[in-house]
Amino acid sequence: MKLKGLRWWIISLIFIATVINYVDRTAFALLWPQMGEDLGMDNSDYALMLNIFLITYAASKFLSGRLYDQIGTRLGFVVSIIVWSTAAAFHALARGVISLSIVRGLLGLGEAGLWPGAVKSNGEWFPVKQRALAQGIFNAGASIGNVVAPVIIVYLYAQFGWKSTYLILGALGLLWIIPWFIINKSKPKSHPWITEEERTLLLNDRIKNNNVEVEGAKSLSVGKILSFKQSWGVLLCRFFIEPIWWFFAGWMPIYLNSKFGLSIEEIGKTMWISYLMAAAGGILGGLFTEAIIKRISVDIGRKVSIALGSFLIIIGFVSIILFVDDSNYMTFIYLAGLALFGFQFAIGNIQTLSSDLFRGPSVGTLAGLAGTVAAFSPIIMNWFIGRITVGGSYTPAFIAITVSVVLAVVSILLLIRKVKLVVNTEN
């Protein structure tokens, strides 16, 4: 049997896994009011749980990248989703700060693996010119997860309560493993279902871009990878740009409630608009980059897309500072959507840089290391927002995020003079 366009089936399954990942993650913010009350916990405990998740998430980004390099993407995704789905289900057993800290930590360990795994998988299954589109589809799963999460979680909570909701979400993730094992049998070179046309496309692309996979090749050491300034461009860019997504993912419901007095139901009815705009940004960013790469080069395609997406983020946050007051929450929703659109427009290209600069096993290592670095800046942001919003104003946070976006673009332009394969990267 041959399956036409097998790479699109693979990225579709990763997209679905990403939706599940974000539904599981978003459940905590939406269920917290009742969950926190039942467990006798307050908002300081909520902030603590956010950072416990982020700390293990940060550590796991690097560890998962190394794991995927060792056991491959097929088994790597299975390990990740088993850990996070089991942890999601175990939220139902939480009884206090300690037990909840454990399951939040396990959730972070499992969920982090999806990102270096997707970068590595896209490097294996997609030609260079389509990788930003594939990454955009993958990242759109995060946005769609945030769109559908309020609908799914509010319905499950209304029907079954928060404990059973977590059990159902955990079971949903484990079911994903079945089609993944069936469809993703092996890498493109030896997959029995891939058409000869698609196999030739992928193998020729690797030859053209000097990215032929060497059998048995090992990842470069972390020290060797960090000896290239291009790696630091990726790491610094991820560090500076990541707080944007995590601000909306972790604080947007709290912000909408405190500034505009919206209820959980009202937040669920409006917040999806911003994330739908984010999903569109991921897809359009990929298509935009693909068009430029076809006409000009990979270097120009990546950098123009990153710069344009960052510019839209800046417009979004500056407009929020200037035009949003306590009465026009829908203006905030649309401007937040613009910022998220810009973020997703840019981030797919930023994440894809690992497979542009390195090859083989080293891709997962750099992607995982970048993910770890990217998780530390949101931890700083959570602490910062907790301190500066005591008086109710989020403006200092918006200003800091805006400056951070500028630094992200500067990191790319200064340290990655040209996006191309780094020489002498094979052991």
N, C-alpha and C positions, 0 to 999 in steps of 0.2 A: 504494500500500500504506500502511495506517495501523497503527501499533504502539501498542497500548493501554498506558498507563503508561510512556511512553518515558523519563521522568525516572528511573524505577527501573532501567531498563536502563543508563542512563548511570552512576548511582551504583554499580551492580553491577560495571561495568567498572573504575571507579576503585577499588572495594574489592579486586578481583583484582590491580590494579597495586600496591596497598598491600601485599598479601600477598607479592607478588614482591619488592617493595622491602625488606621486612623479612627475607625469607629470604636475600636477597643480603647484607644487613647483618649478620645473625646468624651467617652462615657464618664470618666472621672469628674470632669468639670461640670457636666450636666446633672449627674447624680449626687454631687457633693452636698447640696443643701440638706437633703433627707439623710444621706449617708452619714454626714458629719454629725447631724443631730442624734441619730441612732447610736453612734459610737462615742458621743460625748466629746466631740472635737470641734475646734474653731478654725478661723481663717489663718491663724499662725501655723496650725497643724497642716492646713492645706498648702501653704507656701513651703513648709518642710517636705511634704510629700512630693511636690513638684521638683524640688532640688534633689531629693533622693533618686527619683526617676532619672533626672538629667545626669547625675554623677555616674550611675551604672550605665546609662545610655552612652555617655562619653567614653567610658572605659571599653564598652563592648564594640563601639565603632571600629576601634583599632584591632581588638581581639578577633572580631568577626571577619575583618578584612584578611587577617592572617589565616583564620580558619578556612575561609572560602578558597584561599590560595592553596591550602593543603588538601582539602577534600573535594573541591570543585563546587560549582554553583548548584548542581542538582541536589546533592546531599546538604549543602550549606543552608539552602532555603528551608529544607525540612527541619533541620535542627533549630533554626531561628523561630519558625512558626509554632513548633511544638512547645518551646520554652515560653513564648509570649502568650499563646492560647491557654496553656495550663495556668500561667500566672493570672491571666484575666479571670478564669473560672474561680481561682482561689481567693479572689477579692470577696467572694460570698462568705468565706470563712473568717474574715478579719474581725477581730474583737477589740482592737485598740491600736495605739501608736506603733508598738513593736511589730505585731503581726501585719499591719497594713504597710509598714515600712519594708518588710520582707517581700511582700508580693509586688509592691511598687518597684522595688529594686530588680526583682526577677523580670517584671514586664519590660523595664528599660534594657536589661541584658538581651532579651529576645528580640524586641522590636528594632533595635539598632542595626541588626544584621541585614535588614532588608536593603539598606542604602549601598554599602559597598558591594553587596551581592548583585544589585541591579546594574551598577556601573560595570562590574566585571562581566555580567551576562550580556549586556549590550555591546561590550567590546568584542565578545565572542560571536554574537549573532547578527550584528549590523555593520554594514560598510560605514566608513568614516562620515560620509556626507549625510547619513540617516541617523547617526547616533544621538544628535540633539533632539530630533523628533521622537526617537524611542525613549530618551530620557524625559522628554516633555510628556509623553503618554504615561510613563511611570509616575512622574510627579503630579500629573493630573489626578491620579488615584488618591493622593493625599487631599487634594482640594475636594474631590467628589466625596471622599470619606467624611469630610467636614460638612458637606451639603446634606448627605443622607443621614448622618449620625443623629441629629436632633429628631428627625422623623422616626427612625428606628428605635432609638433609645427611649424617647418619650412614650411611644406606643408600648414597648415591652415593659417599661416601668409602670405604666397605668394598668396593664394587664396582670403583671406578675410580681411587681416590687423590684427593688434594686438588686437584691441577692440573686434571684432567678435570672435577672437580666444579664448579670455577669456570667452565669453558667451557660446561658444560651450563646453568648458571644464567644466564649471559649470553645464550645462545640463547633461553631461555624468555622473557626480557623482551622481546626483539625480536619474537617471535611475537605478543605482545599487541597490537602496533600494528595488525595486520590487522583484528580485529573493531572496534577503536576507530575506524578510518577509515570502516568500513562503517556503523556505527550512529550515530556522532556527526558527522552531515553538516554541521550548522549550529546556530545558536542557536534557541531555541524558536519565536520569532516567524516564522521562515522555514523551519523544518525540514519537509521534505515528508512525513515519516512520522508527525508528531504529530497526534493527534486534535483536532478542534475543541474538544472539551470540556476537554482538558488545556491547550491554548493559551489558551482563555478564562480558565481557573483562574489561570494564571500571569500573564497580562496584567492581569486584574482585581486580583490581589494587589498588583501593582506600583502600580497607580493608587490603591488603598486606602491603601497605606503611603507614598505620595508618592515612589515609587522607580522612576518611568518612565525607561527608558534613553534618553538623548539621542544621536541618531546623530552620530558624529564627535566626541563629547565627549572631552576629554583628562583624564588624571589630575591631581589637584591636585599641586602641588610638595610635596616632603617637608617643607619648612619650613612650608607652610600646614597640612599635616596635623598636624604637631607643635605648631601653635599652639592646638590644641584640647586641653583637659585630659582629655577622654574618651580620646583616643589614648594619652596617658600612662598612663591606667588599664589599657588593654589591654597596653601594653608592659611595665609593671612587674609586672603579674600573671603574664604569660608568663615573665618573668625569674625570678621567685621560685618558680613552681610546676614549671618544667621539669626541674630536677635529679632529681625523683622518678622519672620515666620512665627517664632516662638512667642513674641508679644501677642499676636492675634490668637494663636492656638491656646495659650495659657491664661491670658488676661482679658481677652475681648469680652467674654460673658460677664466678668466682674466689672469691667469698665462700663458696659452698657447698663448694668444694674445700678451702679453707684452714681453715674453721671446723669442718666436719663430715667432711672427708676423702672426699667423694663423687668417684667417677670420672666421666669424660665420659658413659659410658653411664647411670650412675645419675642424673646431672644431667638428661640428656635424658628420663629416665622420670618425673621429678618436676616439673621446672620448668614444663612445659606447663600444669599445674593452675593456677598463678598467672596465666598469661596467658589462660587460658580464662575465669577470673573477670574479668579485665580486659575481655575482649570483651563479656561480659554487662553490665558496667558502662556501656560505650559505648552499647549498644542501649537499655538500661533508662533511662539518663540522657536519651536523646533522647525516648523515649516519655513519661517523667515530665514533661519540660519542655513537650512538646506539649500534654499534658493541662492543665497550669497555664495556659498561654497561652490556650487555648480558654476557660477559665473566668474568668481574671482579666486578665493582661496580659503582654506580652513582657518588660517590666522585672522583674516579680515572678518570672516563669518562669525567666529566666536567672539572677537573683541567688540564688533559693532553691536551684536545682540546683547552682550553683557552691559555695555555702556547705555544702550537705549532702554533696557529694562531698569537699570539703576536710575536713570533720569526720570522714568515714570514713578518710581518709588519716592523720589525726592519731591516731585510735584504733589503726590498724594499726601505726604506728611506735612509739607509746608501749607497746603490748602486746609488740612485739618486744624493746624495751629491758627490760621487766619480766619477761617469761615465757620467753624463748628462752635455752636453754643449749646446751652442746656435744652433748647427747644427743638432742634432740628436733627434728631438722631438718624434719619434716613440719609441726610447729607453725609454724616460720618460713615454710614454703611457703604455708600457708593465710593467715597474717597478711600476707605479701607480696601474696597475691592480694586481700586486703581493701583494702590500700593502693592497688593497681593498679586495682581496681574503682572506688574513690573517685576516683582520678585520671581515669579515662576517663569517669566519670559527669560530672565537672566540665569537662574540657578541651574537649569538643565545644561546649559553650556559650561557653567563653572564646574559642575560635577563631572561632565564628560572630559574635561581637561586631563584627568588621570590617564585615560585610555589614549589620549592624543600624545602625551609626553612619554609614556612608558608602554611596555608590552608584556604579554604573558603574565606570570605570577605577580610581578611587581605592581600591576594595576590595582589589584585588591588591597595591597598593603598601603599604597598611597591614598586610595579612596577611603580606607578605614581610618588612617591617620588623620586625614582631613576631616572626617566625620567626628573624630574625638576632639580635635581642636575646635570644631564648630559648635560642640556642645558646651564648651566652657563659657563662651560669651553670653549665652542665655542664662547661665547660672549667675553670672555677674549682674545681668539685666534684672533678674528676679529680685536679687538683693537690693539693687538700686531702686527699682520701682516700689518695693516695700517700704523703703526709707523716704522717698521723695513724695509719695502720694498720701502721706499722713494728712496733709492739708487738703487733699482732694484734687490737686492739679497734676495732670499727666504731661503738661507741656515740656518740662525739662527732659522727660523720657523721649518725647517726640523729637526734640532738638538733638539729643545725643544719638539717636538712631539715624537721623538724617546725616550727621557728620560721619557716622560710621560707614554709611553707604559710599560716600565720597572716598574714604580711605580704602574701601574694598576695590574700587575701580583703579585707583592709583597703584595698588599692590600688583594687579594684573599687568598694567601698562609698563611699570618699571622693571618688574622681575621676569616677565615672560615677553621678551622682545619679539619673539616669533613662535607661534604655536606649531610645533613640529616634534617628531620623535627625538628624544634625548639620545645622543650617540653613546655607544659602549655601555648599554644597559643589560646585557646578558652576562651571566656568570660563566 
